[in-house]
Amino acid sequence: MPTLKHSEQKQTVYIHRESKGRGGKPVSLVKNLSLPKSELKALAKKLKKSCGSGGTVKDNVIEIQGEHRKKIADVLEKLGYKVKIAGG
Protein backbone atom coordinates (compact mmCIF):
# COMPACT_ATOMS: atom_id res chain seq x y z
CA MET A 1 0.00 0.00 0.00
CA PRO A 2 1.50 3.39 -0.96
CA THR A 3 2.29 5.79 1.84
CA LEU A 4 0.68 9.20 1.75
CA LYS A 5 2.53 12.45 1.65
CA HIS A 6 2.12 14.72 4.67
CA SER A 7 -0.30 17.04 2.83
CA GLU A 8 -2.53 14.15 1.76
CA GLN A 9 -2.92 12.90 5.31
CA LYS A 10 -4.45 16.24 6.31
CA GLN A 11 -7.05 16.16 3.54
CA THR A 12 -10.68 15.71 4.50
CA VAL A 13 -12.54 13.89 1.74
CA TYR A 14 -16.30 14.32 1.37
CA ILE A 15 -18.46 11.51 -0.01
CA HIS A 16 -21.82 12.59 -1.40
CA ARG A 17 -24.75 10.72 -2.91
CA GLU A 18 -26.47 12.16 -5.95
CA SER A 19 -29.21 10.94 -8.26
CA LYS A 20 -30.44 14.14 -9.90
CA GLY A 21 -30.16 14.04 -13.69
CA ARG A 22 -29.22 10.36 -13.70
CA GLY A 23 -32.62 8.75 -14.24
CA GLY A 24 -33.07 8.28 -10.49
CA LYS A 25 -30.00 6.04 -10.20
CA PRO A 26 -27.71 6.89 -7.27
CA VAL A 27 -24.05 7.85 -7.77
CA SER A 28 -21.46 8.20 -4.99
CA LEU A 29 -19.25 11.27 -5.42
CA VAL A 30 -15.81 11.61 -3.81
CA LYS A 31 -14.97 15.32 -3.50
CA ASN A 32 -12.20 17.54 -2.11
CA LEU A 33 -9.28 15.43 -3.32
CA SER A 34 -6.25 17.45 -4.36
CA LEU A 35 -4.29 14.82 -6.27
CA PRO A 36 -2.60 14.82 -9.68
CA LYS A 37 -4.86 13.49 -12.43
CA SER A 38 -2.95 10.20 -12.75
CA GLU A 39 -3.23 9.46 -9.01
CA LEU A 40 -6.91 10.45 -9.06
CA LYS A 41 -7.56 7.95 -11.87
CA ALA A 42 -5.63 5.23 -10.02
CA LEU A 43 -7.65 5.87 -6.85
CA ALA A 44 -10.89 5.81 -8.88
CA LYS A 45 -9.87 2.44 -10.33
CA LYS A 46 -9.21 1.06 -6.84
CA LEU A 47 -12.58 2.33 -5.56
CA LYS A 48 -14.47 0.93 -8.56
CA LYS A 49 -12.86 -2.47 -8.02
CA SER A 50 -13.65 -2.52 -4.29
CA CYS A 51 -17.29 -1.57 -4.99
CA GLY A 52 -17.68 -3.87 -7.99
CA SER A 53 -19.07 -0.97 -9.93
CA GLY A 54 -18.35 1.40 -12.79
CA GLY A 55 -17.39 5.02 -12.50
CA THR A 56 -15.34 7.92 -13.82
CA VAL A 57 -13.40 11.05 -12.90
CA LYS A 58 -14.94 14.41 -13.85
CA ASP A 59 -13.66 17.83 -12.74
CA ASN A 60 -11.48 16.34 -9.96
CA VAL A 61 -14.51 14.44 -8.57
CA ILE A 62 -14.58 10.64 -8.55
CA GLU A 63 -18.01 9.28 -9.50
CA ILE A 64 -18.84 5.68 -8.57
CA GLN A 65 -22.11 4.20 -9.85
CA GLY A 66 -24.47 3.13 -7.08
CA GLU A 67 -24.78 3.78 -3.35
CA HIS A 68 -21.34 2.81 -2.02
CA ARG A 69 -20.51 5.60 0.43
CA LYS A 70 -19.71 3.29 3.35
CA LYS A 71 -17.45 1.02 1.27
CA ILE A 72 -15.65 4.02 -0.24
CA ALA A 73 -15.18 5.56 3.22
CA ASP A 74 -13.63 2.32 4.52
CA VAL A 75 -11.14 2.15 1.63
CA LEU A 76 -10.14 5.82 1.94
CA GLU A 77 -9.71 5.57 5.72
CA LYS A 78 -7.37 2.60 5.26
CA LEU A 79 -5.35 4.78 2.86
CA GLY A 80 -5.03 7.45 5.57
CA TYR A 81 -7.63 10.03 4.54
CA LYS A 82 -10.06 11.74 6.88
CA VAL A 83 -13.54 10.98 5.54
CA LYS A 84 -16.89 12.72 6.00
CA ILE A 85 -20.06 11.19 4.57
CA ALA A 86 -22.45 13.91 3.42
CA GLY A 87 -25.91 14.00 1.88
CA GLY A 88 -28.94 11.77 2.33
C-alpha positions in Angstrom: 0.0 0.0 0.0 1.5 3.4 -1.0 2.3 5.8 1.8 0.7 9.2 1.7 2.5 12.5 1.7 2.1 14.7 4.7 -0.3 17.0 2.8 -2.5 14.2 1.8 -2.9 12.9 5.3 -4.4 16.2 6.3 -7.1 16.2 3.5 -10.7 15.7 4.5 -12.5 13.9 1.7 -16.3 14.3 1.4 -18.5 11.5 0.0 -21.8 12.6 -1.4 -24.8 10.7 -2.9 -26.5 12.2 -6.0 -29.2 10.9 -8.3 -30.4 14.1 -9.9 -30.2 14.0 -13.7 -29.2 10.4 -13.7 -32.6 8.7 -14.2 -33.1 8.3 -10.5 -30.0 6.0 -10.2 -27.7 6.9 -7.3 -24.1 7.9 -7.8 -21.5 8.2 -5.0 -19.2 11.3 -5.4 -15.8 11.6 -3.8 -15.0 15.3 -3.5 -12.2 17.5 -2.1 -9.3 15.4 -3.3 -6.2 17.4 -4.4 -4.3 14.8 -6.3 -2.6 14.8 -9.7 -4.9 13.5 -12.4 -2.9 10.2 -12.8 -3.2 9.5 -9.0 -6.9 10.5 -9.1 -7.6 8.0 -11.9 -5.6 5.2 -10.0 -7.7 5.9 -6.9 -10.9 5.8 -8.9 -9.9 2.4 -10.3 -9.2 1.1 -6.8 -12.6 2.3 -5.6 -14.5 0.9 -8.6 -12.9 -2.5 -8.0 -13.7 -2.5 -4.3 -17.3 -1.6 -5.0 -17.7 -3.9 -8.0 -19.1 -1.0 -9.9 -18.4 1.4 -12.8 -17.4 5.0 -12.5 -15.3 7.9 -13.8 -13.4 11.1 -12.9 -14.9 14.4 -13.8 -13.7 17.8 -12.7 -11.5 16.3 -10.0 -14.5 14.4 -8.6 -14.6 10.6 -8.6 -18.0 9.3 -9.5 -18.8 5.7 -8.6 -22.1 4.2 -9.9 -24.5 3.1 -7.1 -24.8 3.8 -3.3 -21.3 2.8 -2.0 -20.5 5.6 0.4 -19.7 3.3 3.4 -17.4 1.0 1.3 -15.6 4.0 -0.2 -15.2 5.6 3.2 -13.6 2.3 4.5 -11.1 2.2 1.6 -10.1 5.8 1.9 -9.7 5.6 5.7 -7.4 2.6 5.3 -5.3 4.8 2.9 -5.0 7.4 5.6 -7.6 10.0 4.5 -10.1 11.7 6.9 -13.5 11.0 5.5 -16.9 12.7 6.0 -20.1 11.2 4.6 -22.5 13.9 3.4 -25.9 14.0 1.9 -28.9 11.8 2.3 
